Amino acid sequence: MTPTLAGRWQTRAFLLVLVGIPVSLPFCLIAGLVPLGLLLCTGAIGALLDVYYDRVQRSRWDHDWPVHRQIRAGVLEFAALLFGLFGCCACSLPLGPAVLKLGPMAAIVVPVHWWSVWLISFLFVQGPMRALFPRWRFRGGRLL
């Protein structure tokens, strides 16, 4: 599949709603609304990084986005989220103070929640998404 920028955004939004919210709800029992805020911040950061990913993909000879690139993108997005939450005061996300109020529990909840959502989304894209939306792959990731 060769995703387009619009396709990336549609797929990201679809996965955040379909996979992200249900996976986040158990974490909300532990950390209040912080996981849903993290999900929203991740969606915004990912949408911005999708512009970069689109440029990188267009520079590749086959215009493809293989699995190892998806994994690298996940690591980059998690690092960007952590930097946005805790990196510097000038660019910190408004969610940073809420995460810090969780205390030591934040060191467990944030990464476990984020990687749970990422892994389940990744597995969903690799399997069920291709079966449920067979034309999705051929439309550059666009659902509509």
N, C-alpha and C positions, 0 to 999 in steps of 0.2 A: 504494500500500500504506500502511496505517496500522499501524505496528508497535506492539505492546504491550510492556510492560516485560519480561514473561516471554519474549516473542518475540525481543526485542533480545538478552537474555542467551543464549538458545539459539543464535541465529544467530552471536553473537560467539564462543561456545565452539566451535561447529562450524567456523567459519572459522579460528580459532587452531590447531585440530588439523589440519584438512584443508589449509589454505594456509600458515599460519604456520610449522609445523614443517618441512615440506619446503623452504620458501624459506630458513629459518634454517640448515639443515644446511651449505650451502657456507660461510656466514659462521662457523660453528663451527670450520672448518678453519683460519681465520685468527685467531679470537679466543677459542678454547676454548669454554666453556659460557656465556660472557657473552651471546651472542644469544638463547639459550633463556631465560636469566634476564630479559632485556629483554622477551621475549615474554610471560612470566608477569606481569611488572610492568605491561605494557601492558594485559593482560587484566583485571587487578585495577583499574587506574585507569579503564579503559573501562567496567567494570561499575558502578563508583561514578558515573561521569559519565552513564551511561545513565539513572539516576534523574532527573538534571537534564534530559536530553534529552527524557524522557517528559513532564515538566512543561511544557517549552517547546512540545512538539508538541501537547499538550492545549489550550494557550492559543491556538493558531492556529485560524482560522475553519474551515479545511478538514481539520484534524487530520492533515495530511500531513507528510512529511519529505523535501523535494525534494533534488536532487543538490547544489545549492550548500550546503545545510545539512550534508550528509555531508562535503563538503570542509572546511567550517569546523570540523566535529567532529574531523576528522583533524588539523588544525592545532592545535586546543585540546588534544587528547590528546598530541600530540608535545611541546607546550610543558609540559604537566603532567608528562610523563615526565622531561624535562630538568630541570625545577624539583625534582622528587623526587630525581633523581640528584645534582644539583649545587647546588640552590638554597640551602638552609640546613641547618645541622648538626642542628637539632632535628627536622626532618621528613625527613631524607634516607633514601632506601631503602637496605637493606643491600647492594644491588648496586653502589652508588656507588664504594666502594674498589676493587672488581674492575674497573670500567670505567676508573678512574684508573690502574690498573696497566698498562693497554694503552698509556698514554702518548699521543703525538701520533696514533697510529693510531686512537684512540677518536673523534677528531674526524671521521674518515672512516667508520669501521665503523658507529658508532651511527646517524647519520642515513641512510646508504645502506641499511643493513639495515632500519631502521624504515619508511622510505618505500617500499622494495621490497615488504615485507609488506603495507603499507597499499594500495599501488597494485594489486597482484595481487588482494588481497581485494576491493577496490572493483570492479575489472573482473569478477571472478567473480560478485559480487552483481548487477551490471548485466546479465549475459548468461547464463552457464551455470546459475547458481542458479535463475533463473526458468524455464529449460527443464527442468532435472532435478527440480525440486520445484514443479510448477505451482500446487499448493494453498497453498504457503508464503506467497504474497502475500496470500491471502484469509484466512489464519489469524493475521494480525498478526505474521508473522515466526516463529511457532512451528513447529518441525519435527516435534514429537511430538503 
